[in-house]
């Protein structure tokens, strides 16, 4: 699909400075794909949260043994 896109000069300058070795077209396509993926992820997580249960999550967490973390897991 071909699509004419008007990009304000200030965005064009930002894209030019950020795009690296890829074409402006490829940069915009990748940015669009990232935005779509982000929005779909938020929608999925919101829908999943509606099906979730705080009580169930806490019940699962309460099954974990209470002990100190191993050395590699310490902050």
C-alpha positions as a printed NumPy array, in Angstrom:
array([[  0.   ,   0.   ,   0.   ],
       [  1.258,   3.453,  -0.861],
       [  0.285,   6.308,   1.381],
       [  1.193,   9.978,   1.148],
       [  2.252,  11.221,   4.554],
       [  2.836,  14.819,   5.564],
       [  5.449,  14.985,   8.287],
       [  6.072,  18.296,  10.059],
       [  9.643,  19.544,   9.695],
       [ 10.384,  19.107,  13.405],
       [  9.448,  15.397,  13.225],
       [ 11.43 ,  14.95 ,  10.042],
       [ 14.528,  16.332,  11.762],
       [ 13.979,  14.02 ,  14.753],
       [ 13.529,  11.   ,  12.498],
       [ 16.667,  11.865,  10.537],
       [ 18.684,  12.035,  13.75 ],
       [ 17.265,   8.768,  15.156],
       [ 16.908,   6.475,  12.156],
       [ 20.52 ,   5.39 ,  11.846],
       [ 21.286,   3.463,   8.658],
       [ 17.682,   2.552,   7.78 ],
       [ 15.53 ,   4.513,   5.374],
       [ 13.012,   7.015,   6.662],
       [ 10.254,   4.79 ,   5.27 ],
       [ 11.532,   1.739,   7.18 ],
       [ 11.896,   3.78 ,  10.364],
       [  8.29 ,   4.988,  10.121],
       [  6.992,   1.483,   9.331],
       [  8.857,   0.098,  12.365],
       [  7.565,   2.91 ,  14.597],
       [  4.023,   2.223,  13.411],
       [  4.417,  -1.515,  14.087],
       [  5.738,  -0.805,  17.591],
       [  2.809,   1.512,  18.335],
       [  0.263,  -1.047,  17.127],
       [  1.911,  -3.792,  19.19 ],
       [  1.947,  -1.544,  22.249],
       [ -1.723,  -0.667,  21.929],
       [ -2.71 ,  -4.301,  21.368],
       [ -0.692,  -5.34 ,  24.42 ],
       [ -2.424,  -2.772,  26.621],
       [ -5.819,  -3.944,  25.365],
       [ -4.91 ,  -7.59 ,  25.983],
       [ -3.661,  -6.873,  29.505],
       [ -6.776,  -4.86 ,  30.341],
       [ -9.006,  -7.694,  29.126],
       [ -6.907, -10.265,  30.983],
       [ -7.066,  -8.214,  34.177],
       [-10.852,  -8.243,  33.987],
       [-10.787, -12.065,  34.047],
       [ -8.286, -12.196,  36.891],
       [ -8.913, -12.556,  40.588],
       [ -6.891, -10.799,  43.261],
       [ -7.836, -13.534,  45.739],
       [ -6.609, -16.253,  43.39 ],
       [ -3.315, -14.429,  42.778],
       [ -2.745, -13.995,  46.509],
       [ -3.613, -17.661,  47.135],
       [ -0.948, -18.69 ,  44.606],
       [  1.634, -16.374,  46.159],
       [  0.845, -17.685,  49.633],
       [  1.828, -21.202,  48.496],
       [  5.434, -20.083,  48.012],
       [  7.732, -21.067,  50.856],
       [  8.856, -18.18 ,  53.03 ],
       [ 12.643, -18.219,  52.83 ],
       [ 15.514, -15.917,  52.018],
       [ 16.38 , -15.597,  48.314],
       [ 19.524, -17.253,  46.999],
       [ 22.537, -14.975,  46.616],
       [ 22.064, -14.47 ,  42.851],
       [ 18.477, -13.25 ,  43.407],
       [ 19.291, -10.62 ,  46.036],
       [ 19.001,  -6.976,  45.098]])
